[in-house]
Amino acid sequence: MRSRIVPIILVLLLLILQWQLWTGRGSVRDVAQLKDKLAEQKDANAKAAIANDRLNSEVNDLKQGLEMVEERARQELGMVKPNEVFVQITH
């Protein structure tokens, strides 16, 4: 009698562990879903990084463009900012 109980208990424990492995928290299915979500998030992050880099370069271009316009306006048109004094020296 006793010799039959031990294998039955071991088989039951094995079945419980297998059940948890396949359906419980941290199961194979959960890990696969998390890997998929991680891959999707990495793709989204890469796309967002590319978009951020593009926007940063556009901002830099606009800043430099405004500086160039300001420099040209100062040199060619003699324009000044508020509270500045324009002094022109001629030879």
PyMOL Python script that loads the backbone (N, CA, C, O; Angstrom):
from pymol import cmd

cmd.read_pdbstr("""\
ATOM      1  N   MET A   1       0.819  -1.187   0.000  1.00  0.00           N
ATOM      2  CA  MET A   1       0.000   0.000   0.000  1.00  0.00           C
ATOM      3  C   MET A   1       0.868   1.259   0.000  1.00  0.00           C
ATOM      4  O   MET A   1       0.663   2.186  -0.783  1.00  0.00           O
ATOM      5  N   ARG A   2       1.841   1.253   0.905  1.00  0.00           N
ATOM      6  CA  ARG A   2       2.722   2.408   1.019  1.00  0.00           C
ATOM      7  C   ARG A   2       3.568   2.589  -0.234  1.00  0.00           C
ATOM      8  O   ARG A   2       3.880   3.723  -0.597  1.00  0.00           O
ATOM      9  N   SER A   3       3.932   1.548  -0.878  1.00  0.00           N
ATOM     10  CA  SER A   3       4.765   1.633  -2.070  1.00  0.00           C
ATOM     11  C   SER A   3       4.000   2.259  -3.242  1.00  0.00           C
ATOM     12  O   SER A   3       4.625   2.770  -4.172  1.00  0.00           O
ATOM     13  N   ARG A   4       2.666   2.231  -3.217  1.00  0.00           N
ATOM     14  CA  ARG A   4       1.867   2.847  -4.274  1.00  0.00           C
ATOM     15  C   ARG A   4       1.605   4.329  -4.008  1.00  0.00           C
ATOM     16  O   ARG A   4       1.414   5.090  -4.957  1.00  0.00           O
ATOM     17  N   ILE A   5       1.590   4.749  -2.777  1.00  0.00           N
ATOM     18  CA  ILE A   5       1.265   6.133  -2.431  1.00  0.00           C
ATOM     19  C   ILE A   5       2.380   7.085  -2.867  1.00  0.00           C
ATOM     20  O   ILE A   5       2.098   8.159  -3.399  1.00  0.00           O
ATOM     21  N   VAL A   6       3.604   6.716  -2.654  1.00  0.00           N
ATOM     22  CA  VAL A   6       4.735   7.590  -2.985  1.00  0.00           C
ATOM     23  C   VAL A   6       4.769   7.910  -4.484  1.00  0.00           C
ATOM     24  O   VAL A   6       4.879   9.086  -4.832  1.00  0.00           O
ATOM     25  N   PRO A   7       4.682   6.941  -5.376  1.00  0.00           N
ATOM     26  CA  PRO A   7       4.676   7.289  -6.803  1.00  0.00           C
ATOM     27  C   PRO A   7       3.466   8.143  -7.197  1.00  0.00           C
ATOM     28  O   PRO A   7       3.582   9.031  -8.042  1.00  0.00           O
ATOM     29  N   ILE A   8       2.313   7.877  -6.587  1.00  0.00           N
ATOM     30  CA  ILE A   8       1.121   8.661  -6.900  1.00  0.00           C
ATOM     31  C   ILE A   8       1.323  10.116  -6.480  1.00  0.00           C
ATOM     32  O   ILE A   8       0.975  11.034  -7.223  1.00  0.00           O
ATOM     33  N   ILE A   9       1.883  10.323  -5.298  1.00  0.00           N
ATOM     34  CA  ILE A   9       2.154  11.681  -4.815  1.00  0.00           C
ATOM     35  C   ILE A   9       3.170  12.368  -5.720  1.00  0.00           C
ATOM     36  O   ILE A   9       3.004  13.541  -6.057  1.00  0.00           O
ATOM     37  N   LEU A  10       4.201  11.664  -6.109  1.00  0.00           N
ATOM     38  CA  LEU A  10       5.215  12.240  -6.995  1.00  0.00           C
ATOM     39  C   LEU A  10       4.619  12.601  -8.355  1.00  0.00           C
ATOM     40  O   LEU A  10       4.945  13.652  -8.908  1.00  0.00           O
ATOM     41  N   VAL A  11       3.761  11.757  -8.896  1.00  0.00           N
ATOM     42  CA  VAL A  11       3.112  12.048 -10.173  1.00  0.00           C
ATOM     43  C   VAL A  11       2.203  13.267 -10.024  1.00  0.00           C
ATOM     44  O   VAL A  11       2.181  14.125 -10.906  1.00  0.00           O
ATOM     45  N   LEU A  12       1.452  13.357  -8.920  1.00  0.00           N
ATOM     46  CA  LEU A  12       0.597  14.512  -8.683  1.00  0.00           C
ATOM     47  C   LEU A  12       1.419  15.799  -8.578  1.00  0.00           C
ATOM     48  O   LEU A  12       1.039  16.825  -9.143  1.00  0.00           O
ATOM     49  N   LEU A  13       2.522  15.749  -7.869  1.00  0.00           N
ATOM     50  CA  LEU A  13       3.399  16.917  -7.769  1.00  0.00           C
ATOM     51  C   LEU A  13       3.940  17.316  -9.137  1.00  0.00           C
ATOM     52  O   LEU A  13       4.019  18.500  -9.465  1.00  0.00           O
ATOM     53  N   LEU A  14       4.307  16.322  -9.923  1.00  0.00           N
ATOM     54  CA  LEU A  14       4.802  16.588 -11.259  1.00  0.00           C
ATOM     55  C   LEU A  14       3.717  17.246 -12.112  1.00  0.00           C
ATOM     56  O   LEU A  14       3.999  18.191 -12.848  1.00  0.00           O
ATOM     57  N   LEU A  15       2.486  16.756 -12.020  1.00  0.00           N
ATOM     58  CA  LEU A  15       1.382  17.340 -12.771  1.00  0.00           C
ATOM     59  C   LEU A  15       1.109  18.771 -12.332  1.00  0.00           C
ATOM     60  O   LEU A  15       0.852  19.636 -13.168  1.00  0.00           O
ATOM     61  N   ILE A  16       1.164  19.028 -11.034  1.00  0.00           N
ATOM     62  CA  ILE A  16       0.954  20.395 -10.528  1.00  0.00           C
ATOM     63  C   ILE A  16       2.041  21.327 -11.041  1.00  0.00           C
ATOM     64  O   ILE A  16       1.747  22.443 -11.472  1.00  0.00           O
ATOM     65  N   LEU A  17       3.284  20.886 -11.000  1.00  0.00           N
ATOM     66  CA  LEU A  17       4.388  21.713 -11.497  1.00  0.00           C
ATOM     67  C   LEU A  17       4.256  21.966 -12.993  1.00  0.00           C
ATOM     68  O   LEU A  17       4.510  23.077 -13.457  1.00  0.00           O
ATOM     69  N   GLN A  18       3.866  20.956 -13.747  1.00  0.00           N
ATOM     70  CA  GLN A  18       3.668  21.132 -15.184  1.00  0.00           C
ATOM     71  C   GLN A  18       2.523  22.108 -15.455  1.00  0.00           C
ATOM     72  O   GLN A  18       2.617  22.942 -16.356  1.00  0.00           O
ATOM     73  N   TRP A  19       1.450  22.004 -14.683  1.00  0.00           N
ATOM     74  CA  TRP A  19       0.309  22.902 -14.840  1.00  0.00           C
ATOM     75  C   TRP A  19       0.742  24.353 -14.610  1.00  0.00           C
ATOM     76  O   TRP A  19       0.367  25.245 -15.371  1.00  0.00           O
ATOM     77  N   GLN A  20       1.529  24.582 -13.564  1.00  0.00           N
ATOM     78  CA  GLN A  20       2.006  25.929 -13.281  1.00  0.00           C
ATOM     79  C   GLN A  20       2.964  26.413 -14.364  1.00  0.00           C
ATOM     80  O   GLN A  20       2.957  27.590 -14.725  1.00  0.00           O
ATOM     81  N   LEU A  21       3.776  25.516 -14.874  1.00  0.00           N
ATOM     82  CA  LEU A  21       4.731  25.893 -15.912  1.00  0.00           C
ATOM     83  C   LEU A  21       4.014  26.372 -17.171  1.00  0.00           C
ATOM     84  O   LEU A  21       4.451  27.339 -17.795  1.00  0.00           O
ATOM     85  N   TRP A  22       2.936  25.723 -17.547  1.00  0.00           N
ATOM     86  CA  TRP A  22       2.261  26.035 -18.795  1.00  0.00           C
ATOM     87  C   TRP A  22       1.144  27.059 -18.652  1.00  0.00           C
ATOM     88  O   TRP A  22       0.795  27.714 -19.635  1.00  0.00           O
ATOM     89  N   THR A  23       0.568  27.220 -17.459  1.00  0.00           N
ATOM     90  CA  THR A  23      -0.581  28.128 -17.328  1.00  0.00           C
ATOM     91  C   THR A  23      -0.442  29.162 -16.226  1.00  0.00           C
ATOM     92  O   THR A  23      -1.179  30.148 -16.243  1.00  0.00           O
ATOM     93  N   GLY A  24       0.444  28.997 -15.287  1.00  0.00           N
ATOM     94  CA  GLY A  24       0.546  29.900 -14.141  1.00  0.00           C
ATOM     95  C   GLY A  24       1.282  31.182 -14.463  1.00  0.00           C
ATOM     96  O   GLY A  24       1.642  31.449 -15.610  1.00  0.00           O
ATOM     97  N   ARG A  25       1.495  31.966 -13.425  1.00  0.00           N
ATOM     98  CA  ARG A  25       2.231  33.221 -13.564  1.00  0.00           C
ATOM     99  C   ARG A  25       3.675  32.912 -13.940  1.00  0.00           C
ATOM    100  O   ARG A  25       4.315  32.056 -13.328  1.00  0.00           O
ATOM    101  N   GLY A  26       4.179  33.610 -14.944  1.00  0.00           N
ATOM    102  CA  GLY A  26       5.531  33.352 -15.421  1.00  0.00           C
ATOM    103  C   GLY A  26       5.607  32.104 -16.283  1.00  0.00           C
ATOM    104  O   GLY A  26       6.677  31.520 -16.451  1.00  0.00           O
ATOM    105  N   SER A  27       4.469  31.697 -16.828  1.00  0.00           N
ATOM    106  CA  SER A  27       4.433  30.488 -17.647  1.00  0.00           C
ATOM    107  C   SER A  27       5.118  30.727 -18.990  1.00  0.00           C
ATOM    108  O   SER A  27       5.515  31.845 -19.317  1.00  0.00           O
ATOM    109  N   VAL A  28       5.239  29.674 -19.735  1.00  0.00           N
ATOM    110  CA  VAL A  28       5.870  29.750 -21.045  1.00  0.00           C
ATOM    111  C   VAL A  28       5.089  30.718 -21.934  1.00  0.00           C
ATOM    112  O   VAL A  28       5.690  31.506 -22.664  1.00  0.00           O
ATOM    113  N   ARG A  29       3.756  30.666 -21.878  1.00  0.00           N
ATOM    114  CA  ARG A  29       2.921  31.550 -22.685  1.00  0.00           C
ATOM    115  C   ARG A  29       3.121  33.010 -22.277  1.00  0.00           C
ATOM    116  O   ARG A  29       3.232  33.884 -23.137  1.00  0.00           O
ATOM    117  N   ASP A  30       3.167  33.277 -20.968  1.00  0.00           N
ATOM    118  CA  ASP A  30       3.391  34.644 -20.489  1.00  0.00           C
ATOM    119  C   ASP A  30       4.744  35.176 -20.934  1.00  0.00           C
ATOM    120  O   ASP A  30       4.857  36.330 -21.347  1.00  0.00           O
ATOM    121  N   VAL A  31       5.752  34.352 -20.854  1.00  0.00           N
ATOM    122  CA  VAL A  31       7.095  34.770 -21.264  1.00  0.00           C
ATOM    123  C   VAL A  31       7.123  35.080 -22.759  1.00  0.00           C
ATOM    124  O   VAL A  31       7.747  36.053 -23.182  1.00  0.00           O
ATOM    125  N   ALA A  32       6.452  34.256 -23.553  1.00  0.00           N
ATOM    126  CA  ALA A  32       6.405  34.503 -24.994  1.00  0.00           C
ATOM    127  C   ALA A  32       5.673  35.812 -25.293  1.00  0.00           C
ATOM    128  O   ALA A  32       6.103  36.579 -26.154  1.00  0.00           O
ATOM    129  N   GLN A  33       4.568  36.071 -24.584  1.00  0.00           N
ATOM    130  CA  GLN A  33       3.835  37.325 -24.780  1.00  0.00           C
ATOM    131  C   GLN A  33       4.689  38.524 -24.381  1.00  0.00           C
ATOM    132  O   GLN A  33       4.694  39.545 -25.068  1.00  0.00           O
ATOM    133  N   LEU A  34       5.408  38.398 -23.274  1.00  0.00           N
ATOM    134  CA  LEU A  34       6.271  39.498 -22.833  1.00  0.00           C
ATOM    135  C   LEU A  34       7.409  39.741 -23.821  1.00  0.00           C
ATOM    136  O   LEU A  34       7.789  40.888 -24.056  1.00  0.00           O
ATOM    137  N   LYS A  35       7.950  38.681 -24.397  1.00  0.00           N
ATOM    138  CA  LYS A  35       8.999  38.848 -25.411  1.00  0.00           C
ATOM    139  C   LYS A  35       8.449  39.583 -26.625  1.00  0.00           C
ATOM    140  O   LYS A  35       9.119  40.450 -27.185  1.00  0.00           O
ATOM    141  N   ASP A  36       7.225  39.239 -27.034  1.00  0.00           N
ATOM    142  CA  ASP A  36       6.607  39.930 -28.169  1.00  0.00           C
ATOM    143  C   ASP A  36       6.387  41.403 -27.854  1.00  0.00           C
ATOM    144  O   ASP A  36       6.671  42.268 -28.683  1.00  0.00           O
ATOM    145  N   LYS A  37       5.879  41.688 -26.653  1.00  0.00           N
ATOM    146  CA  LYS A  37       5.657  43.080 -26.256  1.00  0.00           C
ATOM    147  C   LYS A  37       6.978  43.844 -26.203  1.00  0.00           C
ATOM    148  O   LYS A  37       7.046  45.007 -26.602  1.00  0.00           O
ATOM    149  N   LEU A  38       8.020  43.191 -25.712  1.00  0.00           N
ATOM    150  CA  LEU A  38       9.333  43.826 -25.631  1.00  0.00           C
ATOM    151  C   LEU A  38       9.855  44.155 -27.029  1.00  0.00           C
ATOM    152  O   LEU A  38      10.400  45.236 -27.251  1.00  0.00           O
ATOM    153  N   ALA A  39       9.689  43.229 -27.963  1.00  0.00           N
ATOM    154  CA  ALA A  39      10.144  43.481 -29.332  1.00  0.00           C
ATOM    155  C   ALA A  39       9.363  44.634 -29.953  1.00  0.00           C
ATOM    156  O   ALA A  39       9.942  45.481 -30.633  1.00  0.00           O
ATOM    157  N   GLU A  40       8.042  44.671 -29.720  1.00  0.00           N
ATOM    158  CA  GLU A  40       7.236  45.774 -30.247  1.00  0.00           C
ATOM    159  C   GLU A  40       7.666  47.104 -29.638  1.00  0.00           C
ATOM    160  O   GLU A  40       7.748  48.114 -30.337  1.00  0.00           O
ATOM    161  N   GLN A  41       7.940  47.103 -28.336  1.00  0.00           N
ATOM    162  CA  GLN A  41       8.348  48.340 -27.667  1.00  0.00           C
ATOM    163  C   GLN A  41       9.710  48.807 -28.163  1.00  0.00           C
ATOM    164  O   GLN A  41       9.935  50.006 -28.328  1.00  0.00           O
ATOM    165  N   LYS A  42      10.621  47.861 -28.401  1.00  0.00           N
ATOM    166  CA  LYS A  42      11.933  48.238 -28.936  1.00  0.00           C
ATOM    167  C   LYS A  42      11.798  48.858 -30.324  1.00  0.00           C
ATOM    168  O   LYS A  42      12.482  49.830 -30.646  1.00  0.00           O
ATOM    169  N   ASP A  43      10.911  48.290 -31.147  1.00  0.00           N
ATOM    170  CA  ASP A  43      10.668  48.868 -32.478  1.00  0.00           C
ATOM    171  C   ASP A  43      10.090  50.275 -32.357  1.00  0.00           C
ATOM    172  O   ASP A  43      10.510  51.194 -33.059  1.00  0.00           O
ATOM    173  N   ALA A  44       9.118  50.429 -31.453  1.00  0.00           N
ATOM    174  CA  ALA A  44       8.512  51.748 -31.260  1.00  0.00           C
ATOM    175  C   ALA A  44       9.554  52.747 -30.756  1.00  0.00           C
ATOM    176  O   ALA A  44       9.561  53.903 -31.180  1.00  0.00           O
ATOM    177  N   ASN A  45      10.434  52.306 -29.854  1.00  0.00           N
ATOM    178  CA  ASN A  45      11.489  53.187 -29.330  1.00  0.00           C
ATOM    179  C   ASN A  45      12.464  53.585 -30.438  1.00  0.00           C
ATOM    180  O   ASN A  45      12.900  54.735 -30.504  1.00  0.00           O
ATOM    181  N   ALA A  46      12.802  52.637 -31.301  1.00  0.00           N
ATOM    182  CA  ALA A  46      13.722  52.948 -32.399  1.00  0.00           C
ATOM    183  C   ALA A  46      13.090  53.971 -33.349  1.00  0.00           C
ATOM    184  O   ALA A  46      13.756  54.907 -33.789  1.00  0.00           O
ATOM    185  N   LYS A  47      11.799  53.786 -33.662  1.00  0.00           N
ATOM    186  CA  LYS A  47      11.114  54.742 -34.532  1.00  0.00           C
ATOM    187  C   LYS A  47      11.027  56.119 -33.872  1.00  0.00           C
ATOM    188  O   LYS A  47      11.203  57.143 -34.532  1.00  0.00           O
ATOM    189  N   ALA A  48      10.757  56.132 -32.572  1.00  0.00           N
ATOM    190  CA  ALA A  48      10.669  57.408 -31.856  1.00  0.00           C
ATOM    191  C   ALA A  48      12.040  58.090 -31.815  1.00  0.00           C
ATOM    192  O   ALA A  48      12.124  59.312 -31.935  1.00  0.00           O
ATOM    193  N   ALA A  49      13.100  57.319 -31.649  1.00  0.00           N
ATOM    194  CA  ALA A  49      14.446  57.901 -31.639  1.00  0.00           C
ATOM    195  C   ALA A  49      14.783  58.520 -32.996  1.00  0.00           C
ATOM    196  O   ALA A  49      15.388  59.590 -33.064  1.00  0.00           O
ATOM    197  N   ILE A  50      14.391  57.843 -34.067  1.00  0.00           N
ATOM    198  CA  ILE A  50      14.626  58.395 -35.413  1.00  0.00           C
ATOM    199  C   ILE A  50      13.844  59.686 -35.597  1.00  0.00           C
ATOM    200  O   ILE A  50      14.363  60.670 -36.124  1.00  0.00           O
ATOM    201  N   ALA A  51      12.580  59.673 -35.155  1.00  0.00           N
ATOM    202  CA  ALA A  51      11.757  60.883 -35.264  1.00  0.00           C
ATOM    203  C   ALA A  51      12.350  62.011 -34.423  1.00  0.00           C
ATOM    204  O   ALA A  51      12.370  63.160 -34.863  1.00  0.00           O
ATOM    205  N   ASN A  52      12.833  61.700 -33.220  1.00  0.00           N
ATOM    206  CA  ASN A  52      13.453  62.715 -32.360  1.00  0.00           C
ATOM    207  C   ASN A  52      14.702  63.293 -33.006  1.00  0.00           C
ATOM    208  O   ASN A  52      14.911  64.505 -32.975  1.00  0.00           O
ATOM    209  N   ASP A  53      15.530  62.441 -33.589  1.00  0.00           N
ATOM    210  CA  ASP A  53      16.737  62.924 -34.257  1.00  0.00           C
ATOM    211  C   ASP A  53      16.385  63.847 -35.425  1.00  0.00           C
ATOM    212  O   ASP A  53      17.025  64.879 -35.628  1.00  0.00           O
ATOM    213  N   ARG A  54      15.358  63.460 -36.189  1.00  0.00           N
ATOM    214  CA  ARG A  54      14.936  64.284 -37.317  1.00  0.00           C
ATOM    215  C   ARG A  54      14.428  65.641 -36.822  1.00  0.00           C
ATOM    216  O   ARG A  54      14.762  66.677 -37.397  1.00  0.00           O
ATOM    217  N   LEU A  55      13.626  65.634 -35.764  1.00  0.00           N
ATOM    218  CA  LEU A  55      13.107  66.889 -35.223  1.00  0.00           C
ATOM    219  C   LEU A  55      14.225  67.755 -34.651  1.00  0.00           C
ATOM    220  O   LEU A  55      14.210  68.975 -34.815  1.00  0.00           O
ATOM    221  N   ASN A  56      15.195  67.132 -33.981  1.00  0.00           N
ATOM    222  CA  ASN A  56      16.335  67.895 -33.453  1.00  0.00           C
ATOM    223  C   ASN A  56      17.119  68.545 -34.580  1.00  0.00           C
ATOM    224  O   ASN A  56      17.547  69.693 -34.460  1.00  0.00           O
ATOM    225  N   SER A  57      17.310  67.818 -35.674  1.00  0.00           N
ATOM    226  CA  SER A  57      18.056  68.409 -36.787  1.00  0.00           C
ATOM    227  C   SER A  57      17.256  69.539 -37.429  1.00  0.00           C
ATOM    228  O   SER A  57      17.834  70.532 -37.870  1.00  0.00           O
ATOM    229  N   GLU A  58      15.921  69.394 -37.486  1.00  0.00           N
ATOM    230  CA  GLU A  58      15.100  70.479 -38.021  1.00  0.00           C
ATOM    231  C   GLU A  58      15.184  71.715 -37.129  1.00  0.00           C
ATOM    232  O   GLU A  58      15.272  72.839 -37.624  1.00  0.00           O
ATOM    233  N   VAL A  59      15.157  71.505 -35.821  1.00  0.00           N
ATOM    234  CA  VAL A  59      15.266  72.632 -34.889  1.00  0.00           C
ATOM    235  C   VAL A  59      16.613  73.320 -35.054  1.00  0.00           C
ATOM    236  O   VAL A  59      16.688  74.548 -35.088  1.00  0.00           O
ATOM    237  N   ASN A  60      17.671  72.535 -35.156  1.00  0.00           N
ATOM    238  CA  ASN A  60      19.004  73.122 -35.345  1.00  0.00           C
ATOM    239  C   ASN A  60      19.086  73.892 -36.659  1.00  0.00           C
ATOM    240  O   ASN A  60      19.661  74.979 -36.715  1.00  0.00           O
ATOM    241  N   ASP A  61      18.508  73.325 -37.712  1.00  0.00           N
ATOM    242  CA  ASP A  61      18.497  74.030 -39.000  1.00  0.00           C
ATOM    243  C   ASP A  61      17.739  75.346 -38.890  1.00  0.00           C
ATOM    244  O   ASP A  61      18.177  76.366 -39.422  1.00  0.00           O
ATOM    245  N   LEU A  62      16.605  75.321 -38.202  1.00  0.00           N
ATOM    246  CA  LEU A  62      15.840  76.559 -38.038  1.00  0.00           C
ATOM    247  C   LEU A  62      16.607  77.587 -37.213  1.00  0.00           C
ATOM    248  O   LEU A  62      16.599  78.776 -37.532  1.00  0.00           O
ATOM    249  N   LYS A  63      17.267  77.128 -36.155  1.00  0.00           N
ATOM    250  CA  LYS A  63      18.053  78.057 -35.332  1.00  0.00           C
ATOM    251  C   LYS A  63      19.184  78.662 -36.147  1.00  0.00           C
ATOM    252  O   LYS A  63      19.400  79.873 -36.111  1.00  0.00           O
ATOM    253  N   GLN A  64      19.901  77.831 -36.874  1.00  0.00           N
ATOM    254  CA  GLN A  64      21.006  78.341 -37.683  1.00  0.00           C
ATOM    255  C   GLN A  64      20.484  79.218 -38.803  1.00  0.00           C
ATOM    256  O   GLN A  64      21.099  80.224 -39.157  1.00  0.00           O
ATOM    257  N   GLY A  65      19.344  78.830 -39.359  1.00  0.00           N
ATOM    258  CA  GLY A  65      18.752  79.629 -40.418  1.00  0.00           C
ATOM    259  C   GLY A  65      18.382  81.011 -39.917  1.00  0.00           C
ATOM    260  O   GLY A  65      18.599  82.000 -40.617  1.00  0.00           O
ATOM    261  N   LEU A  66      17.827  81.096 -38.716  1.00  0.00           N
ATOM    262  CA  LEU A  66      17.470  82.385 -38.144  1.00  0.00           C
ATOM    263  C   LEU A  66      18.714  83.212 -37.840  1.00  0.00           C
ATOM    264  O   LEU A  66      18.715  84.431 -38.010  1.00  0.00           O
ATOM    265  N   GLU A  67      19.752  82.555 -37.399  1.00  0.00           N
ATOM    266  CA  GLU A  67      21.000  83.269 -37.131  1.00  0.00           C
ATOM    267  C   GLU A  67      21.575  83.831 -38.423  1.00  0.00           C
ATOM    268  O   GLU A  67      22.095  84.946 -38.445  1.00  0.00           O
ATOM    269  N   MET A  68      21.481  83.063 -39.489  1.00  0.00           N
ATOM    270  CA  MET A  68      21.996  83.547 -40.774  1.00  0.00           C
ATOM    271  C   MET A  68      21.170  84.727 -41.275  1.00  0.00           C
ATOM    272  O   MET A  68      21.715  85.696 -41.803  1.00  0.00           O
ATOM    273  N   VAL A  69      19.850  84.638 -41.107  1.00  0.00           N
ATOM    274  CA  VAL A  69      18.985  85.738 -41.523  1.00  0.00           C
ATOM    275  C   VAL A  69      19.296  86.978 -40.702  1.00  0.00           C
ATOM    276  O   VAL A  69      19.370  88.083 -41.240  1.00  0.00           O
ATOM    277  N   GLU A  70      19.479  86.795 -39.399  1.00  0.00           N
ATOM    278  CA  GLU A  70      19.790  87.931 -38.522  1.00  0.00           C
ATOM    279  C   GLU A  70      21.126  88.560 -38.907  1.00  0.00           C
ATOM    280  O   GLU A  70      21.247  89.784 -38.960  1.00  0.00           O
ATOM    281  N   GLU A  71      22.121  87.730 -39.173  1.00  0.00           N
ATOM    282  CA  GLU A  71      23.435  88.245 -39.551  1.00  0.00           C
ATOM    283  C   GLU A  71      23.355  89.030 -40.854  1.00  0.00           C
ATOM    284  O   GLU A  71      23.945  90.104 -40.967  1.00  0.00           O
ATOM    285  N   ARG A  72      22.639  88.507 -41.830  1.00  0.00           N
ATOM    286  CA  ARG A  72      22.498  89.196 -43.110  1.00  0.00           C
ATOM    287  C   ARG A  72      21.737  90.515 -42.931  1.00  0.00           C
ATOM    288  O   ARG A  72      22.093  91.526 -43.537  1.00  0.00           O
ATOM    289  N   ALA A  73      20.695  90.501 -42.101  1.00  0.00           N
ATOM    290  CA  ALA A  73      19.926  91.728 -41.864  1.00  0.00           C
ATOM    291  C   ALA A  73      20.803  92.774 -41.183  1.00  0.00           C
ATOM    292  O   ALA A  73      20.687  93.962 -41.486  1.00  0.00           O
ATOM    293  N   ARG A  74      21.662  92.364 -40.286  1.00  0.00           N
ATOM    294  CA  ARG A  74      22.549  93.315 -39.610  1.00  0.00           C
ATOM    295  C   ARG A  74      23.565  93.901 -40.593  1.00  0.00           C
ATOM    296  O   ARG A  74      23.809  95.108 -40.600  1.00  0.00           O
ATOM    297  N   GLN A  75      24.152  93.035 -41.421  1.00  0.00           N
ATOM    298  CA  GLN A  75      25.202  93.505 -42.324  1.00  0.00           C
ATOM    299  C   GLN A  75      24.639  94.327 -43.478  1.00  0.00           C
ATOM    300  O   GLN A  75      25.147  95.411 -43.767  1.00  0.00           O
ATOM    301  N   GLU A  76      23.621  93.839 -44.126  1.00  0.00           N
ATOM    302  CA  GLU A  76      23.143  94.480 -45.344  1.00  0.00           C
ATOM    303  C   GLU A  76      22.141  95.596 -45.077  1.00  0.00           C
ATOM    304  O   GLU A  76      22.100  96.585 -45.809  1.00  0.00           O
ATOM    305  N   LEU A  77      21.331  95.440 -44.028  1.00  0.00           N
ATOM    306  CA  LEU A  77      20.270  96.408 -43.794  1.00  0.00           C
ATOM    307  C   LEU A  77      20.513  97.292 -42.575  1.00  0.00           C
ATOM    308  O   LEU A  77      19.783  98.255 -42.342  1.00  0.00           O
ATOM    309  N   GLY A  78      21.547  96.957 -41.798  1.00  0.00           N
ATOM    310  CA  GLY A  78      21.849  97.750 -40.621  1.00  0.00           C
ATOM    311  C   GLY A  78      20.807  97.612 -39.518  1.00  0.00           C
ATOM    312  O   GLY A  78      20.626  98.530 -38.718  1.00  0.00           O
ATOM    313  N   MET A  79      20.129  96.483 -39.470  1.00  0.00           N
ATOM    314  CA  MET A  79      19.097  96.282 -38.452  1.00  0.00           C
ATOM    315  C   MET A  79      19.739  95.989 -37.103  1.00  0.00           C
ATOM    316  O   MET A  79      20.826  95.416 -37.034  1.00  0.00           O
ATOM    317  N   VAL A  80      19.059  96.386 -36.033  1.00  0.00           N
ATOM    318  CA  VAL A  80      19.560  96.171 -34.678  1.00  0.00           C
ATOM    319  C   VAL A  80      18.444  95.577 -33.831  1.00  0.00           C
ATOM    320  O   VAL A  80      17.261  95.690 -34.150  1.00  0.00           O
ATOM    321  N   LYS A  81      18.861  94.941 -32.742  1.00  0.00           N
ATOM    322  CA  LYS A  81      17.903  94.426 -31.766  1.00  0.00           C
ATOM    323  C   LYS A  81      17.484  95.564 -30.849  1.00  0.00           C
ATOM    324  O   LYS A  81      18.142  96.604 -30.804  1.00  0.00           O
ATOM    325  N   PRO A  82      16.394  95.372 -30.117  1.00  0.00           N
ATOM    326  CA  PRO A  82      16.006  96.406 -29.151  1.00  0.00           C
ATOM    327  C   PRO A  82      17.123  96.624 -28.126  1.00  0.00           C
ATOM    328  O   PRO A  82      17.782  95.674 -27.702  1.00  0.00           O
ATOM    329  N   ASN A  83      17.322  97.864 -27.742  1.00  0.00           N
ATOM    330  CA  ASN A  83      18.335  98.277 -26.753  1.00  0.00           C
ATOM    331  C   ASN A  83      19.763  98.098 -27.261  1.00  0.00           C
ATOM    332  O   ASN A  83      20.692  98.017 -26.458  1.00  0.00           O
ATOM    333  N   GLU A  84      19.956  98.034 -28.569  1.00  0.00           N
ATOM    334  CA  GLU A  84      21.297  97.996 -29.153  1.00  0.00           C
ATOM    335  C   GLU A  84      21.549  99.326 -29.865  1.00  0.00           C
ATOM    336  O   GLU A  84      20.627 100.023 -30.288  1.00  0.00           O
ATOM    337  N   VAL A  85      22.806  99.635 -29.972  1.00  0.00           N
ATOM    338  CA  VAL A  85      23.189 100.856 -30.680  1.00  0.00           C
ATOM    339  C   VAL A  85      23.959 100.441 -31.922  1.00  0.00           C
ATOM    340  O   VAL A  85      24.907  99.661 -31.835  1.00  0.00           O
ATOM    341  N   PHE A  86      23.556 100.959 -33.084  1.00  0.00           N
ATOM    342  CA  PHE A  86      24.212 100.638 -34.334  1.00  0.00           C
ATOM    343  C   PHE A  86      25.252 101.705 -34.631  1.00  0.00           C
ATOM    344  O   PHE A  86      24.950 102.897 -34.675  1.00  0.00           O
ATOM    345  N   VAL A  87      26.483 101.253 -34.832  1.00  0.00           N
ATOM    346  CA  VAL A  87      27.562 102.179 -35.174  1.00  0.00           C
ATOM    347  C   VAL A  87      28.151 101.701 -36.504  1.00  0.00           C
ATOM    348  O   VAL A  87      28.569 100.551 -36.642  1.00  0.00           O
ATOM    349  N   GLN A  88      28.172 102.610 -37.471  1.00  0.00           N
ATOM    350  CA  GLN A  88      28.703 102.271 -38.786  1.00  0.00           C
ATOM    351  C   GLN A  88      29.978 103.052 -39.000  1.00  0.00           C
ATOM    352  O   GLN A  88      29.993 104.276 -38.871  1.00  0.00           O
ATOM    353  N   ILE A  89      31.050 102.351 -39.326  1.00  0.00           N
ATOM    354  CA  ILE A  89      32.331 102.989 -39.582  1.00  0.00           C
ATOM    355  C   ILE A  89      32.606 102.894 -41.068  1.00  0.00           C
ATOM    356  O   ILE A  89      32.565 101.805 -41.639  1.00  0.00           O
ATOM    357  N   THR A  90      32.882 104.012 -41.693  1.00  0.00           N
ATOM    358  CA  THR A  90      33.178 104.029 -43.123  1.00  0.00           C
ATOM    359  C   THR A  90      34.635 104.427 -43.311  1.00  0.00           C
ATOM    360  O   THR A  90      35.205 105.139 -42.484  1.00  0.00           O
ATOM    361  N   HIS A  91      35.209 103.983 -44.358  1.00  0.00           N
ATOM    362  CA  HIS A  91      36.614 104.303 -44.657  1.00  0.00           C
ATOM    363  C   HIS A  91      36.687 105.377 -45.673  1.00  0.00           C
ATOM    364  O   HIS A  91      37.781 105.789 -46.059  1.00  0.00           O
TER     365      HIS A  91
END
""", "prot")
cmd.dss("prot")
cmd.show_as("cartoon", "prot")
cmd.util.cbc("prot")
cmd.orient("prot")
